[in-house]
């Protein structure tokens, strides 16, 4: 069951990233949310940071902040396997700071 959930989650997240590249943030957000609901453990900092970016682009800044916090929390638990994690954390912290200053 875990394997099937991972496949479904991966399919939805792929559709979300494709929508982001086309600047279709509403659609991307939909797919990222679906990917998260099919995730077998709701642990996916990349999905949360992708949702934060989509929400930011949609001017839904309070929701973006919530997702940034979830993503940063999950990245802090990450034990490796995603080599760009430090870069993503730095970018998320910058966005978080910007959003908090411009509320």
N, C-alpha and C positions, 0 to 999 in steps of 0.2 A: 504494500500500500504506500509506503514511504517513497518508493521509486516512482510510482505513478503520479503521486502528488508533486514530486520534483519535476517531472516532465511537463505536467500541466502548468505549474508555476513558471517554469522556464519559457514555455510557449507564450504565456501572457506577458511576461517581462520583455521578451523579444519584441512583441507587438508594441509595447510601451516605448521601448527605445527607438523603434522605427517611427512612431508617432512624434517623439521628441525631435528627431532629426528633421521632421517636416513642420516643426513649430505648431503642432496640433496638441497643445498642452492638456486640454480637457480630455481628449481621447487617451493620451498618454497616462494621465492620472487614473482614468477608468481601468486601463490595463494593469497598471502597477498595483492598484487596490485589489483587483481580481487575483493577480499573482500572489499577493500577500495572503489572501484568504485560502489559497491552495497550497501555500507553503506548509510543510509538515511541522514546523516548529515556530513560525512567526519570527524567526531570527534571520534577518537579511538586511544588514546596514545599507547595502547598495540600493535596495528597493526604497528604503526610507529616505535616503538622500536624494534619490531620483524624484520621489514624490514631493520632497521639499522644494526642489528646483522647479518642478511643474507648478506647484502652488505659488511660488514666488513670481513666476512669469504670469500667473493669472491674478496677481495682486491680492492673493489670499494669504497675507503675511502672518497672521496669527497661527493659521494652520501650518504654514511653512515652518514656523518656529517649533511647533510641537514635533514635527517630523525630524527636524534637525536634532532636537534633543534625543529622540529615540535612536536616530542613526549614530550620534556621537556615543551614546551609552552602549550601543551594540559594538561599535568599532573598538571601544575600550576593552571589550571582552574577547575580541578577535585574537586568535593565537597564530595568525599567519595565513598564508594562502592567497592573500590579496596584496600584491606588492605596491599598489598605489594608495593603500589605506592612509598612510601619513599625509600624502598630498590632499586626499579627499577630506580628511579631518581638518587640515589647515583651512581649506576653502570653505568648509561648513562653518567653522568658527568665525571666519571673516563675514560670512553672510549673516550668521546669527547676530554678531555685533552690529552690523549695519541695520538689520531689521529692528533690533532693540532700540537703537539710537533714533530711528525714524518712525517711531510709533505715533 
